């Protein structure tokens, strides 16, 4: 999976956080065609005054339910990214009632040589992951 960091305002239950992680993993697995057990997710919770998320003039009304998804990933097709955006927002809304305007997603692309999954090895380069 891409490395997925999720920033949110402090106060959600452990089960609520787990649901967000599971929904995000399902959306990424489906849209970005992930391998089994390809799951790397990190949650950071913030006090309300530690997150200022405006809307670039788009008119979004943000609430304390806001979620920022920041992914670092090897290159993906544009249509796969768009499907991920739509599926993630849809599922968070349908399953948890999170408003679509409260979900922001950013994907930063890097290359296979930028990843080491452990043991000081570049698994994409040495053939362990093809």
C-alpha positions, 0 to 999 in steps of 0.5 A, a space after each residue: 500500500 502506499 504509506 497512508 497518514 491520516 490526520 484528524 481532530 482528537 476525540 474519536 473512539 478506538 473503534 471509530 478510528 479502526 473503521 476509518 482505517 478499514 474503509 481507507 484500506 478497502 478503498 485503496 485495495 480496490 482502486 489502487 490494486 494493492 497486494 494482500 497485507 500491503 497495509 501501512 497506515 498511521 493516524 495522528 490526532 490533533 487538538 482542534 487548534 492544531 489543524 487549520 483546514 480551509 477550502 481554497 475558496 471552494 465553499 466547503 464547510 469543514 467540521 470537527 469530523 475532518 480527515 486529511 489523508 496523505 499518501 506516499 505512493 509509487 506511480 499510479 494511473 490517474 483513473 485509479 487515483 480518481 476512483 480511490 478519491 471517490 470510493 473513499 469519500 463515498 464509503 466514509 459517508 455511507 458507513 460513518 456519516 462523514 460529510 464529503 467536504 470533510 475528507 481531503 486527500 493528497 497523493 505524493 508520488 515517489 519511485 521504487 528505489 525510494 522504498 525499503 520495507 525492512 532489513 536495509 534492502 530495496 525490495 522493489 529493486 532486488 526482486 523480492 517485490 516485483 
